[in-house]
Amino acid sequence: MKSQSSTPILDALVECCDKETIHFDVPGHKGGKGLAYFDTILREKGLRLDINSAKPVDLLNNPSGVIKQAQALAAETFNADHCFFMVGGTTAAVHAMIMSTCKPGEKIIVPRNSHESVIKGLVLSGAVPIYVQPGISKRLGITNGVSMADIKEAINRNRDARAVLLMNPTYYGATSNISEIVRLAHSRGMVVLVDEAHGTHFGFHKDMPMSAMDAGADMSAVSMHKTGGSLTQSSMLLVKNGIVDSRSVMTTVQLMMTTSSSYLLLASLDAARKNLATMGDELVGRALELARDARNRINSIKGLYAFGGELINGDDIFGFDETKLGICVSGIGLSGFEVYDLLREKYNIQVELADGSNILAIVSLGDTRSDIDALVAALEDIIASHSGGKRQIEQPILINPYVVISPREAFYSPKRTVRLEDAEGEVSGESLMLYPHGIPIFAIGERITRDMIDYIKFLKKQSAVLVGTEDPGIEHIKILGM
Ligand SMILES: Cc1ncc(COP(=O)(O)O)c(C=O)c1O
């Protein structure tokens, strides 16, 4: 136990900050470079900006003044009818979307590679998931958007489903044919909800995939803090009036909200919106140019493959966000996890995530050419010192899970703990996610299979970060039953 005079989090934070790491992860402002105007004000005023609900700055729970004005400006910028500022991350926005749409027991069609916030939204709402298996790029070992045929089949087989939820885009940048899916779902009276955590910047440049609001979706949860430039944890819920009514969504939003929202977060949303509204085309265009340059240079290095728009296939990769710089490293004899660690430990470069075969660098508003040069140079150096040759990294892919009972029912059911090894065939009493992807390997209420157990063992061997279970070592897991 540390002494009471110590400040473990603050110390670690200051140490991280002093390292001057080059960031290819989120937040997208990259140390303030992508939100310079706000950064300057923060430096000048410091914590004097941290106030709590004084009259002149309005109230998030019942906005009638400056927050109402700022939300209206954001709605206009993002082509929505209404925008709710969120201070509980995109997780809260995803929860509010699902809870305001689905009653307990109602069906929602969701891609299996959805983020854990969706699964938790199912626990909160009591909605029952109908999973659609995403497309898979076998060569890369990654999941994509959903194919039109698969989503059509799910919609046709579940005419009573209340909603369809999509990801726009996946973590690695793939999008589905969102406008066609919206058209189909609406023709069956289904609400379309979009987890747009990684697509905040979509509406601002012609070379970006289509945004959810432009495609006519009913709601979209937009992580302004990821690629829009605002402070971590600030997010937005966008609403198009029609099947959905923003006034009834507001009741659910208020359910999720603290009564003491941070004005630092709210003001950063305002500043990031201004940036995108006034300079979005230029800012996103610059990030795109940097990402394209990096992709070309990395693809000239033997053994590396920086994938991009060539993956577009008109179906489960209907579009591709080129600012997501996914790099397949399996040709150099290292796993993505190993390259992720090397970049951080040896070159002070932080990429967003890794898996068995790939790393993902996120290029956004605050990046500079020298950051790209550093990434390319580090990768060249890694290649020079690791000539291990091609190593086939086994990368199992999720198979369609069997949902035994709804996540909410499972959440409230009696549970017991067993060894992971003995869990085959049991119904999971908790969810397990690979981080930072946040995609469940199994979700609460699903049948645990031998493939899942083997996949977990593979990930543990790779020192991947796994979260969600009570036992952090994942030797044991909770299953349903007395
Ligand atoms: C696809 C997706 N959806 C939702 C979220 C949740 O966002 P937040 O961390 O802002 O709560 C994330 C976070 O990484 C995500 O990747």
The ligand as an SDF file (V2000), in Angstrom:
LIG
                    3D

 16 16  0  0  0  0  0  0  0  0999 V2000
  -16.6100    0.8590  -31.8080 C   0  0  0  0  0  0  0  0  0  0  0  0
  -16.6510    1.5540  -30.4690 C   0  0  0  0  0  0  0  0  0  0  0  0
  -17.8440    1.9290  -29.9680 N   0  0  0  0  0  0  0  0  0  0  0  0
  -17.9650    2.5450  -28.7770 C   0  0  0  0  0  0  0  0  0  0  0  0
  -16.8440    2.8370  -28.0230 C   0  0  0  0  0  0  0  0  0  0  0  0
  -17.0160    3.5010  -26.6920 C   0  0  0  0  0  0  0  0  0  0  0  0
  -16.4560    4.7780  -26.6930 O   0  0  0  0  0  0  0  0  0  0  0  0
  -16.0020    5.5120  -25.3590 P   0  0  0  0  0  0  0  0  0  0  0  0
  -14.6650    4.9330  -24.9900 O   0  0  0  0  0  0  0  0  0  0  0  0
  -15.9510    6.9500  -25.7300 O   0  0  0  0  0  0  0  0  0  0  0  0
  -17.0030    5.2510  -24.2870 O   0  0  0  0  0  0  0  0  0  0  0  0
  -15.5740    2.4780  -28.5080 C   0  0  0  0  0  0  0  0  0  0  0  0
  -14.3640    2.7390  -27.7310 C   0  0  0  0  0  0  0  0  0  0  0  0
  -13.2650    2.4420  -28.0860 O   0  0  0  0  0  0  0  0  0  0  0  0
  -15.4820    1.8100  -29.7620 C   0  0  0  0  0  0  0  0  0  0  0  0
  -14.3080    1.4130  -30.2530 O   0  0  0  0  0  0  0  0  0  0  0  0
  1  2  1  0
  2  3  1  0
  2 15  2  0
  3  4  2  0
  4  5  1  0
  5  6  1  0
  5 12  2  0
  6  7  1  0
  7  8  1  0
  8  9  2  0
  8 10  1  0
  8 11  1  0
 12 13  1  0
 12 15  1  0
 13 14  2  0
 15 16  1  0
M  END
$$$$
